[in-house]
């Protein structure tokens, strides 16, 4: 009857289906050990914790030997509680809700940082990058401009990042010292025809003049000294073998005489 009533009275609002609440795990030491399969937090060297609906960064500082930490695609709103991760080399915080780069002072070994697709919109919110002296690869967007943070649209974005991280090798997958190919091609086209030097032959007439090197008499003459040395050495070896045979014969004769 309920279904018939709803069909006859379409203006009656249906109650929306109640969806089960999504669990928001706490980033505790026990949770980290469970996800990484380690029994001791000091044995955790890599933690892949993406897409776990994590709200806050907690307890990871107790994993003092952590090298690689992936917290991408969560619900994190603030960078915090990273003290003690002096061995951390790579940190991925992409696809979160972070608005400011901060609290990275203790990450003395960090070389790679990813913050793509976060609502970081102000250039001054990048100042937290300054303590990262070993940072070499930094990502606020992909190389094609996708998954960008709003700050990437600021005209002073790249200059400010270079000022904060002068030792950076690549920003957003673009290497610092890689030439701009479009600029190089345009410059080459503007130069027009290039004047190239005349090629020089690899061999000159003197190099190809073999004189009488290919004559049998010349070959024999050039090798005469080496052949003489070889023949003399051969004669010495033959004499030594002959002398050794004689000594063996005399030794055998003496042994036979003693036995008789």
C-alpha positions as CSV (number, residue, x, y, z in Angstrom):
1,X,0.0,0.0,0.0
2,X,2.9,2.3,0.8
3,X,4.3,1.9,-2.8
4,X,0.8,2.5,-4.3
5,X,0.4,5.7,-2.2
6,X,3.8,7.0,-3.3
7,X,3.0,6.4,-6.9
8,X,-0.4,8.1,-6.7
9,X,1.0,11.1,-4.7
10,X,4.3,12.0,-6.5
11,X,4.6,15.2,-4.6
12,X,5.2,13.3,-1.4
13,X,9.0,13.5,-0.7
14,X,10.8,10.2,-0.3
15,X,13.2,10.0,2.6
16,X,16.8,9.8,1.4
17,X,18.6,6.6,2.0
18,X,20.8,6.6,5.0
19,X,24.4,5.9,4.0
20,X,26.7,4.3,6.5
21,X,29.3,6.6,8.0
22,X,32.8,6.3,6.5
23,X,35.3,5.4,9.2
24,X,37.9,8.0,9.9
25,X,40.9,6.1,11.3
26,X,43.2,7.7,13.8
27,X,46.8,7.7,12.7
28,X,48.1,5.9,15.8
29,X,51.2,3.8,16.1
30,X,49.1,0.7,16.2
31,X,47.4,1.7,13.0
32,X,50.7,2.4,11.2
33,X,52.1,-1.0,12.3
34,X,48.9,-2.7,11.1
35,X,49.0,-1.1,7.7
36,X,52.7,-1.6,7.2
37,X,52.9,-5.1,8.6
38,X,55.6,-4.2,11.0
39,X,55.7,-5.2,14.7
40,X,57.9,-2.3,15.8
41,X,57.6,1.4,14.9
42,X,61.4,1.6,14.5
43,X,61.2,-1.0,11.8
44,X,58.9,1.1,9.6
45,X,60.9,2.4,6.7
46,X,58.0,2.9,4.2
47,X,54.4,3.8,4.9
48,X,51.8,3.9,2.1
49,X,48.7,5.4,3.7
50,X,46.9,6.9,0.8
51,X,43.1,6.9,0.5
52,X,42.5,6.1,4.2
53,X,40.3,9.0,5.1
54,X,42.9,10.2,7.6
55,X,42.0,13.6,9.2
56,X,45.3,14.4,11.0
57,X,49.0,13.6,10.9
58,X,49.7,11.9,14.2
59,X,52.1,9.4,15.7
60,X,54.3,9.1,12.6
61,X,57.1,11.0,14.4
62,X,57.6,7.8,16.4
63,X,58.7,6.0,13.3
64,X,62.2,7.5,13.5
65,X,63.6,5.4,10.6
66,X,60.8,6.3,8.2
67,X,62.2,7.0,4.7
68,X,59.1,7.2,2.5
69,X,55.7,8.5,3.6
70,X,52.6,8.6,1.4
71,X,49.6,10.3,2.9
72,X,48.0,11.4,-0.4
73,X,44.2,11.4,-1.1
74,X,43.1,11.8,2.6
75,X,41.3,14.6,4.5
76,X,44.3,16.2,6.1
77,X,44.0,20.0,6.6
78,X,47.3,20.8,8.3
79,X,51.0,19.7,8.1
80,X,52.0,18.9,11.7
81,X,53.5,16.3,14.0
82,X,56.5,15.4,11.8
83,X,59.2,16.1,14.4
84,X,61.7,13.3,14.6
85,X,61.5,12.2,11.0
86,X,65.1,13.1,10.3
87,X,65.6,10.2,7.9
88,X,62.5,11.0,5.8
89,X,63.5,11.3,2.1
90,X,60.1,11.4,0.3
91,X,56.7,12.9,1.5
92,X,53.5,12.8,-0.5
93,X,50.6,15.0,0.7
94,X,48.8,15.4,-2.6
95,X,45.0,15.6,-2.8
96,X,44.4,16.7,0.7
97,X,42.9,20.0,2.2
98,X,46.2,21.6,3.2
99,X,46.2,25.4,2.8
100,X,49.8,26.3,4.0
101,X,53.2,24.8,3.9
102,X,54.5,24.6,7.5
103,X,56.1,22.5,10.2
104,X,58.8,21.0,8.0
105,X,61.8,22.2,9.9
106,X,62.8,18.8,11.3
107,X,62.8,17.1,7.9
108,X,66.6,17.6,7.3
109,X,66.9,14.7,4.8
110,X,63.8,15.4,2.7
111,X,64.5,15.4,-1.0
112,X,61.1,14.9,-2.6
113,X,57.9,16.7,-1.6
114,X,54.5,16.4,-3.4
115,X,51.6,18.8,-2.5
116,X,49.5,18.6,-5.7
117,X,45.8,19.3,-5.7
118,X,45.8,21.1,-2.3
119,X,44.0,24.5,-1.7
120,X,47.2,26.4,-1.3
121,X,46.4,29.8,-2.9
122,X,48.8,32.4,-1.5
123,X,52.5,32.8,-2.3
124,X,53.3,33.7,1.3
125,X,52.0,30.3,2.3
126,X,55.0,28.7,0.6
127,X,57.5,30.2,3.1
128,X,57.6,26.9,5.0
129,X,59.7,25.4,2.3
130,X,62.8,27.5,3.3
131,X,64.2,25.0,5.9
132,X,64.3,22.2,3.4
133,X,68.0,22.5,2.4
134,X,68.2,19.1,0.7
135,X,64.9,19.3,-1.2
136,X,65.5,18.5,-4.9
137,X,62.1,17.6,-6.4
138,X,58.9,19.6,-5.5
139,X,55.4,19.2,-7.0
140,X,52.5,21.6,-6.7
141,X,51.0,20.4,-10.0
142,X,51.7,17.9,-12.8
143,X,53.9,18.8,-15.8
144,X,50.8,19.3,-17.9
145,X,49.2,21.7,-15.4
146,X,46.7,19.2,-14.0
147,X,46.1,18.6,-10.3
148,X,47.4,22.1,-9.6
149,X,47.2,24.2,-6.5
150,X,45.7,27.7,-6.9
151,X,49.1,29.2,-6.1
152,X,50.5,27.8,-9.3
153,X,48.4,30.4,-11.2
154,X,50.2,33.3,-9.5
155,X,52.8,35.0,-11.8
156,X,55.3,35.1,-9.0
157,X,54.9,31.4,-8.1
158,X,57.9,29.9,-9.8
159,X,60.3,32.8,-8.9
160,X,59.3,32.6,-5.2
161,X,59.8,28.8,-5.1
162,X,63.2,29.2,-6.6
163,X,64.1,31.9,-4.1
164,X,63.0,29.6,-1.2
165,X,64.7,26.5,-2.6
166,X,67.7,27.6,-4.6
167,X,69.1,24.0,-4.8
168,X,65.9,22.6,-6.3
169,X,66.6,20.3,-9.3
170,X,63.0,20.2,-10.6
171,X,59.8,22.0,-10.0
172,X,56.6,20.4,-11.1
173,X,58.6,17.8,-13.1
174,X,60.4,20.6,-15.0
175,X,64.1,20.5,-14.5
176,X,65.9,23.7,-13.5
177,X,68.7,23.6,-16.1
178,X,66.7,21.9,-18.9
179,X,66.7,24.3,-21.9
180,X,63.4,25.6,-23.3
181,X,63.1,23.6,-26.5
182,X,60.5,26.0,-28.1
183,X,62.9,29.0,-27.5
184,X,65.9,27.1,-28.9
185,X,64.0,26.1,-32.0
186,X,62.7,29.6,-32.6
187,X,66.3,31.0,-32.2
188,X,67.6,28.5,-34.7
189,X,64.9,29.4,-37.2
190,X,65.8,33.1,-36.9
191,X,69.4,32.5,-37.7
192,X,68.5,31.2,-41.2
193,X,71.1,29.1,-43.0
194,X,74.0,28.1,-41.0
195,X,77.5,28.4,-42.5
196,X,79.3,25.1,-41.9
197,X,83.0,24.6,-42.5
198,X,84.2,22.5,-45.4
199,X,84.7,18.9,-44.2
200,X,88.3,17.7,-44.2
201,X,89.3,14.2,-45.3
202,X,90.1,11.8,-42.6
203,X,93.3,10.6,-44.4
204,X,95.7,12.6,-46.4
205,X,98.1,11.4,-49.3
206,X,100.9,10.8,-46.8
207,X,98.7,8.7,-44.6
208,X,97.7,6.4,-47.5
209,X,101.3,6.1,-49.0
210,X,102.3,2.6,-47.8
211,X,105.5,2.6,-49.9
212,X,106.9,-0.9,-50.0
213,X,105.3,-2.1,-46.7
214,X,103.3,-4.7,-48.6
215,X,106.3,-6.2,-50.4
216,X,107.5,-9.6,-49.0
217,X,111.1,-8.5,-48.9
218,X,110.1,-5.4,-46.9
219,X,108.0,-7.5,-44.5
220,X,110.9,-10.0,-44.0
221,X,113.4,-7.2,-43.4
222,X,111.2,-5.5,-40.8
223,X,110.6,-8.7,-38.9
224,X,114.2,-10.1,-39.2
225,X,115.3,-8.9,-35.7
226,X,112.3,-10.5,-34.0
227,X,112.6,-13.7,-36.0
228,X,116.3,-14.0,-35.1
229,X,115.5,-13.5,-31.4
230,X,112.8,-16.2,-31.6
231,X,115.2,-18.7,-33.3
232,X,117.9,-18.0,-30.7
233,X,115.5,-18.6,-27.9
234,X,114.3,-21.8,-29.6
235,X,117.8,-23.1,-29.9
236,X,118.4,-22.4,-26.2
237,X,115.3,-24.3,-25.3
238,X,116.2,-27.3,-27.4
239,X,119.7,-27.4,-25.8
240,X,118.1,-27.3,-22.4
241,X,115.8,-30.1,-23.2
242,X,118.7,-32.2,-24.6
243,X,120.7,-31.6,-21.4
244,X,117.7,-32.6,-19.3
245,X,117.2,-35.8,-21.3
246,X,120.8,-36.7,-20.8
247,X,120.6,-36.1,-17.0
248,X,117.5,-38.3,-16.8
249,X,119.2,-41.1,-18.8
250,X,122.2,-41.0,-16.5
251,X,120.0,-41.0,-13.4
252,X,118.0,-44.0,-14.7
253,X,121.3,-45.9,-15.5
254,X,122.6,-45.2,-12.0
255,X,119.4,-46.4,-10.4
256,X,119.5,-49.7,-12.5
257,X,123.2,-50.2,-11.5
258,X,122.3,-49.8,-7.8
259,X,119.4,-52.2,-8.1
260,X,121.7,-54.9,-9.7
